[in-house]
Amino acid sequence: MKLQQKSRLRTLAAGSAVASGALLLTACGSSGSSGPSDTTSTAAAPTTTAASGVKCGTAAHVPASGSTAQEFAMQFWIKNYTRACPGTQISYDGNGSGAGQTDFLKGKTAFAGSDSALSAAQISQSKGVCSNGGQAVHLPTVGGPIAIGYNLPGVKKLILDAPTLAKVFDSRITKWNDPAIAKLNPGTKLPSTSIQASHRSDSSGTTDNFTSYLSAAAPSVWPHGHSKEWMAKGGQSAKGSSGLADQMKKNAGAIGYVELSYAIARGIPTVSVDTGAPAPVDASVFTASKAISTAKIAGTGGDLVLRLDYATKTPGAYPIDMVTYEIVCDKGNKPATWPATKAFLTYIAGVQGQQDLSFQGYATLPATIVNQVRSKIDSLT
């Protein structure tokens, strides 16, 4: 049964990825930037172009850290980029968005990956790291659904809504056969198993986005607001998305929130979310792309922070989503690593870097946003 369920999850994800991949190719292709002409190189000068069409910056070691949500994407990007540009070494420590922000603001890294934006105070702090009057800016590079995974043997399909999820993660619903859950799942035999709600123990952009959803979609039920730190009481905790997924996988009765790619990789079933639309919505790259397509730029002065509609009721739009940013200086980046960093960012935001991400469990960003990211990278110094 578990093997069949895992196969079904992978098939669903792959089917959604095909549709999402088609959207992504269309979006990226609309910029008119199909990559530079092919020339052979082994790495080095800023204008060097590898045979694959990837531009290589000056060879350097580029340290970076942050979001675990983009780890699969980072592994994909680093492998392909360093294959094309072997003189550059890029090390990415998936230590969580909060730790990545801290590393960058202390000058330890060339860029940070984060699923939530820096605060105004942190932007001000970044002026001490960025020289020449520069400050931190956000470059959205990947999006994706935050899946609500669960471990409930015998329950193949589970529907929950925002108020019920808020009560579950706030330890106010503690049994799986609670009337509120039963009402959303008529005909499903729910066990009396105790609910083991799991959350991130580290400072996490995934937590920030998940609690942003609870705050927006169930404001009268979720009293904790949103934060990278888990604020509700009770429940179990684990470090990183990988740790949280492992915890759900091992413990019957568990429920938690992780990026879809982690749920797929471990064969963890995911909740369908009742948004108030005519039908509950499954977590997939396609349904997340539909929700993210309405994102608006909320940043000012060329900063590309996005505002997501967590309370969307659009049919087929999955509401619990996130966008991961690469955080760099708008000017005054470190001279030793900046040519290689800029070349790498140019690659990941380009057609080659973006086109296969749907098969890694990531959703598409709107073409208008992707084009602005590319233009912004070009202007950075």
N, C-alpha and C positions, 0 to 999 in steps of 0.2 A: 504493500500500500504506500509506504514512504517513497519507494522508488518511482511508482507511478505519479505520485504527487510532485516529486522533484522534477520529473520529466515534463509534467504539465506546466509547472512554473517556468521552466526554461523555454518551452515552446511558446508560451504566452509572451515572455520577454523578447524572444527572438522575433516573433511576429510583429510586436509593437516596434521593435528596433528597426525592422525593414521600413515600416511606414515613417518612423521618425527620421531614419537615415535619408529617405527621399526628401523630406522637408529640409534637412540640414544641407544637403547638396544644393538644393534650390536657393536657400538663404545665402550660403557662402558664395555660390556662383554669381549671385547678383551684384557682387562688389566689383566684378571685372578683374579681380586679382587672381590669376591662375598660377602664379609662381614664376620665378625668373627662368631664363633659358638655361639649359643644362650645360655645365662645364665640369670637368673633373678636378677634384682638389682633395688634399689630405687634411686640411683644416685651416688655419691661421688667420689671415687678414680679414678685417671687417667686411670687405667687399667680396670675399671668396664665396663661391656657390658650389655646393657639392653636386655630384652627378644626379642625385635624386631631386634637385631643384631647391634644396634647403640652403638658405644663406647661413654661413658660419661666421660668428664674431671672432675676435681675437681669442686664441686659446687661453682658457682660464679654468680655475676651480670655482664653481658657483654654488655657495651654500644657501639652502632655503629650508623653510619648515612651516608647519601649520596644519591646515585642514586634513582630517582623515577621510573626509567625503571625496576628495579628489585624488586619493592615493592610487586607485586603479588607473585613472587618467594620467597621473604623473608617471607611473611606471611605463605606460604606453608611450608617452611623449619623450621621456628621457631615453628609453631604449632606441627609438627611431632617430632622435636628434643626435645622440652621441655616435650612433652608427654612421650617420652622414658627416658628423663633425667630430672625429675621434680625438682631436686635441683638447676638447673641452670635457670637463667632468662636472656633472650636476648632481649634487647630493640633496635629497629631500627627506626631511625627518617629519613623518606624520605624527606630530605630538599634540595635535588639537589646535583649533583656531586661536584660542586664547593664548596658548604658549607661543604659537607662531607670531602673533601680534607683538608679544613681549620681546621675542628674539629680535624682530625687525627694529623695534623702537629702541633696543639697546645696541643696535649696530652690529649684531652678530651675523646677520644674513643679508643676502643681496635682494631677496624679496620674500614676502610672506604669503601663504595661502590662507584665506579665511572665508567662512560661510556667513559671517556677519561683518558689518562695517565698523570701522574704528569710530569711537566717540569723538565729540568735538575736542575734549581734553587730550585725547590721544593724537588727534591731528595736530594740535598745538605742540605736543611733545615731539612729534616727528620732525619739526623744524630744527631740532638739535641734531638730528641724524642726517638730514638732507642739507647739503651745502648750497651756496649761491642763492639763498632765499627760497629754497624749495620746500615742499611739504608732501606728505603721503597722498596718493590718489589710488582709487580702486578700479581695477580692470576686470569686469565680469568675463569669465572664460568658459565655465561649464554650468549647467543647471541639472536638476534631477529631482525625482520624488523622494521624500522621506517615507519609507514604508513602515507601517505598524505591523511588526511581526508577532506571531503568537505560537505557542506550543500547547496544543490542546488535542491530544489523541482522539481520533474518531470524528472530529469536527473539520470537515473539508472546506467549508465556506462560512465566513463570519462577517457580519455587517455591524458596524458601530458608527455613531455620529459624534459630533464635537462635544455636546454636553455629557454624554456617557463616557467618552474618553477622558474628559476633564475629571470626572468623579473617580474613574478607575485609577488615574495617575496621581490623584490627590488622596488616595486610600479611603474614599467614601463609598465605593463599590468594591467589595472584597471577595465575592463568590461569583463563579462563572455562570451560575444559573439565576443570578439576580433578575428580578422582573424587568428592569430597564433593558438588560441585554436580551432577555427572552422576547420582549416586545419587538425588537428589531430583527429577530431571527425566528419567525414563526415556522413551526414544523421541524426545527432543529433540536435534537436532544442534547441539551447542555448539562454537563456534569456539575456536581456541587463542589468541585475542586476549588481550592483557594487561589485567588489571583496573586501572582507574583509580578508586580509592576517593576520594570527595570529602567533605570535612567543612567546617563553618563555621570561619572564621578569627576571628570576633568572639565576644564573650561572649554565649552564646545559651541561652535556655530550651529551644529545640528540641533542642539538643545535650544538655542536662541530662536531658530526658525520653527521648531515644533511648538514651543511655548508661545510664539507669535501667532501661530494658527489657533491654539486654544484661546488666547486672549481675544482674537478677532472674531472667531466663530462661536465662542461660548463665553462672552464677557461676564455674564451674570453668574456663571458657575465656576470659572477659573479665577481665583482672587490673587494670583501671584505675579501677574504681568508677564513680561518676557525678559530673558537674561541668558547669557552664556553659562551661568552657574545654575544648577538645579535648585529651585526654591521651595518646592513642596516637601512635605514631611512623609516619612515612611518609604517603603519600597526598597529594592535592592539597587546596587550601583556597580558599574564596571568602567574601566578606563578604555576609551577609544571605541570606535564603531566595531572593530573586530572583537574586542572584549565583550561588548554588549551582545553582539550576535552569538558569540560562543555561549554566553550565559543563557540566552533564550533557548538555544539548541539543546542544552543539557537539562533544563529544568521544566518538567511538566507543569502547566498552569501559568507559564511565564508570558508576559507581553512586554514589548519594548519598541523603540523607534530607531531605525537605522536606515542608511541609504539603501536603495533597492538593490544595488549590486552586491551588498553583503548578504541580503536575504536570499538572493538567487544563488550565490556561491555556496551557501550552506543548506539550501533546500528548505528554507523556513517559509511556511505559508504566510500570506499577508492579508490584512483586513481590507474589505471593501468599505469605502466611506460614504455614508449617507449625507449628502451636502444640502438636501432639500430639492435637488434636481429630480426629474422623473425616475431615474434609476441610480442606485449606488455606483460609485466609481472605483475601479481597481487602480492600484499603483502600477504605472507603466511609463516608459519614456514617451509614449504617444500622448497619454492623458496629461502628463506633466508639461509637455511641450505646449499643449493647448492652453493650459493655465498660465504658463510663463509668457506666452505670446502677448498677453495684455500688460506686461510689466512696463512701468514708466520710469524714466530717469528722475531720481529724486535729488541727486547730487548737484552742486552748483560749481561754477568756475571750471567746467570741464571735467569734474569728478563724476564717474559713471556709476554711482550707487543706484541700485534699482529698488523700486517699491513693488512688492508682490501683493496680489489680492488673495489673502488667505481665506476670506469668507466667500469666495466665488460660488455661485450656484449654477454656473454655465453647464449645460449638459455635456458629459464626457470630459470635464476638466477636473483633474485631481488637485485638491486644494493644499496639500501639505508638501510644499516644495521649497527648494533652496537654490540659491545661486552662489557659486564660489568665486571669490575675487583673488586676483594676484595683486598684492599691494607693493607699490614702488614709490620712489620720489618723482614728482613731476619735473624736477630738475635737481641737479646736485647728487646724482647717484654715484656710487664709488667708482672712480676711474679704472681701477684694476679689473673689475668684474663687469662693468656696465656693457661694453661691446658684446660680450658673450651673453649676458642676461637679456639685452635688447633683442639679439638675434633669436634666442630661445623663445621669448615672448612673441616675437613676430611669427615664428613657426607655429606655436600652439594656437594662436588666434587666426592663422591662415587656413586655407582650404585643406592642406594636407594634415594639419594638426587637428582639425575639427571633424573631418568627414567620417571617420570610423567610430566616433565616441558613442553613438547610440548603441553599438554592440557591446560597449563596456558598461552599459546601464545608465548613461547620461542623456539628458533631454536637450533639445535644441534651444538656442537663444534666438530672439527675433533678428531678422536680417538687418534691421535698422540699428540694433544695438551692436551686433558683430562688426558692422562697418565703422561705427564710431570708435569701437575698441581699437581697430586697426589704425585708424587715423590718429588716435591718441598715442598709441605706441610709437608711431612715426615721429611725433612731436616731442617725445621725452628725451632728456639729455642727462 
